Amino acid sequence: MLLGQKSSPLILASASPRRRELLAGLGLPFTVIPAEVTEHEDPDSDPREMVSHNAALKADWVAARHPEATVIGADTTVFVDRTVLNKPRDAAEARAMLRRLSGRSHTVFTGLAVRRLSDGLKLDQGVASDVTFKPLDEATIELYLSRVHTLDKAGGYAIQEQTDLIVAGYTGSLTNIVGLPVEEMKQLLTRAGLGR
């Protein structure tokens, strides 16, 4: 932070409990104000553009109402077969997503947006990681769905829950796959004058 600069409050524009936990790990005080926006979720979208657009949409909405604050927007999706897998609508769709990911690799994309209207700060970054699933039979899929609440998770799974049942391995940032790439977030906040 620059000498004499008044500390800017930090706001996470997301209702995700996983993002809240990951951001808390950076040790900076923040508040949570979920953005009241309609996210773009077309399955045929370019996943990088979609998460970047949605992250900016959330950050811009909250920043417009809190111009002094530094606002973080984030959006994560799963991409396989040239198709975006967002949050499943119901258990049947979650089941179908797990079948589709079974025994294969897919990419998890997260868009990050940091906004502060008081001084025009505008930072954006995209992060990608790859995940490989074990081959899943129907019994494993049912067991996974009975143990993990999947309806609020892109791709219908959470890498941090019951990992051994479904995940063979991953490359890149694990926190990106969970929903908030911590190293990249830290770098953006340092550039915003809030790093430690």
Solvent accessible surface area in square Angstrom, and as a share of the most:
residue,aa,sasa,rsa
1,M,129,0.58
2,L,135,0.67
3,L,186,0.92
4,G,85,0.81
5,Q,60,0.27
6,K,153,0.65
7,S,68,0.44
8,S,14,0.09
9,P,76,0.47
10,L,9,0.05
11,I,7,0.03
12,L,0,0.00
13,A,1,0.00
14,S,7,0.04
15,A,65,0.50
16,S,18,0.11
17,P,62,0.39
18,R,39,0.14
19,R,24,0.09
20,R,99,0.36
21,E,125,0.56
22,L,33,0.17
23,L,0,0.00
24,A,55,0.43
25,G,68,0.65
26,L,29,0.15
27,G,39,0.37
28,L,25,0.12
29,P,110,0.69
30,F,43,0.18
31,T,83,0.48
32,V,48,0.27
33,I,50,0.25
34,P,63,0.40
35,A,20,0.15
36,E,137,0.61
37,V,42,0.24
38,T,125,0.73
39,E,54,0.24
40,H,82,0.37
41,E,82,0.37
42,D,60,0.31
43,P,71,0.45
44,D,120,0.62
45,S,19,0.12
46,D,63,0.33
47,P,4,0.03
48,R,150,0.55
49,E,122,0.55
50,M,4,0.02
51,V,3,0.02
52,S,51,0.33
53,H,93,0.42
54,N,0,0.00
55,A,0,0.00
56,A,19,0.15
57,L,57,0.28
58,K,16,0.07
59,A,0,0.00
60,D,65,0.34
61,W,55,0.19
62,V,0,0.00
63,A,0,0.00
64,A,63,0.49
65,R,129,0.47
66,H,68,0.30
67,P,63,0.40
68,E,97,0.44
69,A,2,0.02
70,T,0,0.00
71,V,0,0.00
72,I,0,0.00
73,G,0,0.00
74,A,0,0.00
75,D,11,0.06
76,T,23,0.13
77,T,0,0.00
78,V,3,0.02
79,F,47,0.20
80,V,8,0.04
81,D,69,0.36
82,R,208,0.76
83,T,26,0.15
84,V,4,0.02
85,L,10,0.05
86,N,22,0.12
87,K,112,0.47
88,P,5,0.03
89,R,198,0.72
90,D,70,0.36
91,A,51,0.40
92,A,63,0.49
93,E,43,0.19
94,A,0,0.00
95,R,63,0.23
96,A,51,0.39
97,M,13,0.06
98,L,0,0.00
99,R,114,0.42
100,R,91,0.33
101,L,1,0.00
102,S,26,0.17
103,G,41,0.39
104,R,95,0.35
105,S,66,0.42
106,H,6,0.03
107,T,30,0.17
108,V,2,0.01
109,F,10,0.04
110,T,1,0.00
111,G,1,0.01
112,L,3,0.01
113,A,0,0.00
114,V,0,0.00
115,R,10,0.04
116,R,13,0.05
117,L,93,0.46
118,S,61,0.39
119,D,90,0.47
120,G,57,0.55
121,L,32,0.16
122,K,138,0.58
123,L,20,0.10
124,D,72,0.37
125,Q,62,0.27
126,G,59,0.57
127,V,17,0.10
128,A,55,0.42
129,S,3,0.02
130,D,65,0.34
131,V,0,0.00
132,T,52,0.30
133,F,3,0.01
134,K,74,0.31
135,P,116,0.73
136,L,20,0.10
137,D,89,0.46
138,E,89,0.40
139,A,75,0.58
140,T,30,0.17
141,I,1,0.00
142,E,74,0.33
143,L,69,0.34
144,Y,0,0.00
145,L,33,0.16
146,S,89,0.57
147,R,133,0.49
148,V,5,0.03
149,H,118,0.53
150,T,6,0.04
151,L,69,0.34
152,D,48,0.25
153,K,16,0.07
154,A,19,0.15
155,G,0,0.00
156,G,0,0.00
157,Y,11,0.04
158,A,5,0.04
159,I,5,0.02
160,Q,77,0.34
161,E,61,0.27
162,Q,72,0.32
163,T,50,0.29
164,D,119,0.62
165,L,39,0.19
166,I,0,0.00
167,V,14,0.08
168,A,65,0.50
169,G,29,0.28
170,Y,98,0.37
171,T,92,0.54
172,G,57,0.55
173,S,29,0.19
174,L,77,0.38
175,T,37,0.21
176,N,0,0.00
177,I,15,0.08
178,V,26,0.15
179,G,4,0.04
180,L,0,0.00
181,P,0,0.00
182,V,27,0.16
183,E,105,0.47
184,E,35,0.16
185,M,0,0.00
186,K,88,0.37
187,Q,103,0.46
188,L,1,0.00
189,L,1,0.00
190,T,81,0.47
191,R,158,0.58
192,A,3,0.02
193,G,18,0.18
194,L,22,0.11
195,G,28,0.27
196,R,205,0.75
